[in-house]
């Protein structure tokens, strides 16, 4: 991707989002009897956001060395790429995929099984290649979390469906729930 | 006298057996998250929040407050001993604390850090108790234009102090304010940005935004830069102890203590500027105005005292706007605000009338936490350093699960897991493309308050927007906010002008 296009991409995407959201805000339709309506506040914010994004896009397109007005204070943290540290896109996408898989699987597999698989797989994807440790960690960690959240903190977590539900219930009975 | 009686009642609540246990757990957890690789103080407090759902409001506030206070100290130990700042606020401690360690004075550096944290914490707690009630009394006389102006000031200061591009900070804030508008609006009941999805009609809880952006977003950011798969070998070096400086040495440094504590409290009061900004501001002030300012960075204890007293003092400062006006002064106080709200209590001037015992409990907890933090910081150096051995990849896997449980447990809603995952990705992208997260999160939290007061004012004053500027208090606060927002622009323009002038001078290369 050309450098200039890459530079304007984040603000360009936000600008498109602002245009879309403005369109969505025009659909907010209530009879307010002449008083200020519920669309005014979001529309004002969207216009400000859109103008800021447009300004940044234009500035980056026309300027050879884009300078920026820095806010005061201390940066709260910058991304690896921004700091010039090496990036690991494969690990990143692996992590994103695991997080997505957890969200999709937890209603079916239940908290215990999904968490055990996740706790075992995540360190592996992140580069910790010690299969016995990660497998043990998955099972022991998930069991510990079930005890902490469901037995001690009384938080109701998904049981899963079918055999996984039966497994979750058996586990809860085993820990005295 | 009245204040002391109320404070004593607060201590009475804190020192029941269960609450003492909760306090100790909070102190230990706060220290751990400040030291653990891959966890930040704000993330740690976020992760503790689900455990408070089933607690009473007092233990919930004790747990989170204790974590917040002790979380400002833990990272000091690893900064001074191993040059590993647990939190950004601990970076200035490397410059002098680690230098002292290299010179063979590690024990004394730890002692200075502990004394500074104690002085900053206790003095700011006293000032917090003294200030909160009068500020709440003043706030009681405020009407919607004044509240809008105060919230606007808070949002403007978050943007101004974000430390990154001003434009990006403003965009981040706008997005946060927009997220807060999702769902059914509170005045007309109009549906906004729900796109036909039923779960969006209830709105997007700011907790989901915080947990996603700070928790999962941070994990993804660290994953992208590569986790350290094993712990830090330095932590196996076993000789850790603390040696306190002499009283005469401390008295010689009283101006440094005063500067650090005062700047920490003042910066702490400003919404969005927490312990990190306080520590850096105090260090800068000490370098500029301190008697030994030129020696900073070479292992001078003044550098440790200034940064550490300011970081701890910011806690008391941050509680003042939270308790008196319902406006969080930092990321951690935003989560404590969430704990209040989850128990059906809206902090602000009214809470001093309706639930004074809770306010006194928070006050007492801050005092008890500062003392507990110092005791723990003295006795638990060795185990805290051992925590560095935990592989970051494993810690991060648990962080993700804690984030999911926190998001799910609030209202037992599976779509909330999708929501925090999306905000986790957004948090990562924000970090990656250098958009600050604090304005996004504070915008989501304060958005309903800003919009509510804006709309109420417009309805009450027949759509006359000039009322915000013609009323003396709101006009002054809004003018200050605008000056704050324009300050970085003016500063950049002045720097460009000076550079251009220098370039034009003959003989300049």
Contacts between the chains, C-beta under 8 A, distances in Angstrom:
chain1	res1	chain2	res2	distance
A	10	B	429	7.6
A	10	B	433	4.3
A	10	B	435	7.5
A	11	B	171	7.6
A	14	B	171	6.1
A	14	B	175	7.7
A	21	B	178	6.7
A	21	B	193	7.1
A	24	B	193	5.7
A	24	B	195	7.4
A	25	B	192	7.5
A	25	B	193	7.7
A	28	B	190	5.4
A	28	B	191	7.3
A	28	B	192	5.4
A	29	B	190	7.6
A	30	B	188	4.6
A	30	B	189	7.9
A	30	B	190	4.4
A	32	B	188	6.6
A	35	B	458	7.6
A	35	B	459	5.6
A	35	B	463	7.0
A	36	B	455	6.5
A	36	B	458	4.4
A	36	B	459	6.6
A	36	B	463	5.5
A	37	B	188	7.2
A	37	B	190	7.8
A	38	B	185	4.2
A	38	B	187	6.5
A	38	B	188	4.8
A	38	B	190	4.2
A	38	B	192	6.5
A	39	B	190	7.7
A	39	B	192	7.6
A	41	B	181	6.6
A	41	B	451	4.8
A	41	B	454	6.4
A	41	B	455	6.9
A	42	B	178	6.1
A	42	B	181	4.6
A	42	B	192	6.4
A	42	B	193	7.4
A	45	B	174	5.1
A	45	B	177	5.0
A	45	B	178	5.6
A	45	B	181	7.7
A	46	B	174	7.6
A	46	B	178	6.8
A	48	B	170	7.4
A	48	B	174	5.7
A	49	B	170	7.9
A	49	B	171	5.8
A	49	B	174	3.7
A	49	B	175	6.8
A	49	B	178	7.3
A	52	B	167	5.4
A	52	B	170	5.5
A	52	B	171	5.2
A	52	B	174	7.2
A	53	B	171	6.3
A	55	B	167	6.7
A	56	B	167	5.3
A	56	B	168	7.8
A	56	B	171	7.8
A	67	B	492	7.8
A	68	B	165	4.4
A	68	B	166	7.5
A	68	B	167	7.0
A	69	B	165	7.0
A	69	B	166	4.5
A	69	B	167	7.1
A	69	B	488	5.3
A	69	B	489	5.4
A	69	B	492	4.5
A	70	B	163	7.3
A	70	B	164	6.7
A	70	B	165	6.3
A	70	B	166	6.7
A	70	B	488	6.3
A	70	B	492	7.2
A	71	B	159	6.4
A	71	B	160	5.5
A	71	B	161	6.5
A	71	B	162	4.6
A	71	B	163	5.9
A	71	B	164	6.2
A	71	B	165	7.1
A	71	B	166	4.8
A	71	B	169	5.2
A	71	B	436	7.9
A	71	B	488	5.3
A	72	B	160	5.6
A	72	B	161	5.5
A	72	B	163	7.1
A	72	B	487	7.0
A	72	B	488	5.9
A	73	B	160	7.4
A	73	B	161	3.5
A	73	B	162	6.0
A	73	B	163	4.1
A	73	B	273	6.5
A	73	B	277	5.0
A	73	B	280	7.8
A	74	B	88	6.5
A	74	B	163	4.7
A	74	B	276	5.2
A	74	B	277	5.5
A	74	B	280	4.9
A	75	B	162	7.6
A	75	B	163	3.9
A	75	B	164	5.3
A	75	B	436	7.3
A	76	B	88	7.0
A	76	B	162	7.1
A	76	B	163	6.7
A	76	B	164	7.9
A	76	B	276	7.3
A	76	B	436	5.7
A	76	B	437	6.4
A	76	B	438	5.8
A	77	B	88	7.0
A	77	B	218	7.9
A	77	B	221	7.5
A	77	B	431	6.2
A	78	B	164	7.7
A	78	B	431	6.7
A	78	B	434	5.8
A	79	B	221	5.8
A	79	B	224	7.1
A	79	B	225	7.9
A	79	B	428	7.6
A	79	B	431	4.2
A	79	B	432	3.7
A	79	B	433	7.2
A	79	B	434	6.9
A	80	B	221	6.8
A	80	B	224	5.1
A	80	B	225	3.5
A	80	B	432	7.6
A	81	B	224	7.8
A	81	B	432	6.0
A	82	B	431	7.8
A	82	B	432	6.9
A	82	B	433	7.6
A	82	B	434	5.2
A	83	B	225	8.0
A	85	B	225	4.9
A	85	B	226	8.0
A	86	B	225	7.3
A	86	B	226	6.9
A	87	B	224	5.4
A	87	B	225	6.6
A	88	B	223	7.1
A	88	B	224	5.9
A	88	B	225	7.1
A	88	B	226	5.0
A	89	B	224	7.2
A	91	B	223	5.2
A	91	B	224	7.1
A	91	B	226	6.9
A	92	B	220	6.3
A	92	B	223	5.4
A	92	B	224	4.3
A	92	B	428	7.9
A	95	B	219	7.1
A	95	B	220	5.9
A	95	B	223	4.4
A	96	B	220	6.7
A	96	B	425	6.8
A	99	B	216	6.6
A	99	B	400	6.3
A	99	B	421	5.6
A	99	B	424	6.9
A	100	B	421	6.6
A	102	B	400	7.5
A	102	B	404	6.8
A	102	B	417	7.9
A	103	B	404	7.6
A	103	B	417	4.5
A	103	B	418	5.8
A	103	B	421	5.4
A	106	B	404	7.6
A	106	B	414	7.5
A	106	B	417	7.0
A	107	B	414	5.7
A	115	B	401	5.5
A	118	B	397	6.7
A	118	B	400	7.3
A	118	B	401	6.6
A	119	B	394	8.0
A	119	B	397	5.1
A	119	B	398	7.2
A	119	B	401	6.9
A	122	B	393	7.0
A	122	B	396	7.1
A	122	B	397	3.8
A	122	B	400	6.9
A	123	B	391	7.0
A	123	B	393	4.0
A	123	B	394	5.1
A	123	B	397	5.6
A	126	B	223	5.9
A	126	B	227	5.0
A	126	B	229	7.5
A	126	B	392	7.9
A	126	B	393	3.7
A	126	B	396	6.9
A	126	B	397	7.8
A	127	B	226	7.0
A	127	B	227	6.3
A	127	B	229	5.2
A	127	B	393	6.4
A	128	B	227	7.7
A	128	B	229	4.9
A	128	B	391	5.8
A	128	B	393	4.5
A	128	B	394	6.9
A	137	B	394	6.3
A	141	B	397	7.8
A	141	B	398	6.8
A	145	B	401	6.3
A	145	B	405	7.6
A	149	B	50	7.7
A	149	B	405	5.7
A	149	B	409	7.7
A	153	B	50	7.0
A	153	B	51	5.1
A	153	B	53	7.5
A	153	B	54	6.1
A	154	B	54	5.0
A	155	B	50	6.4
A	155	B	53	6.9
A	155	B	54	7.3
A	155	B	405	6.6
A	155	B	409	4.5
A	156	B	409	7.5
A	156	B	412	6.1
A	157	B	405	6.8
A	157	B	408	6.8
A	157	B	409	7.5
A	158	B	408	7.7
A	158	B	414	7.3
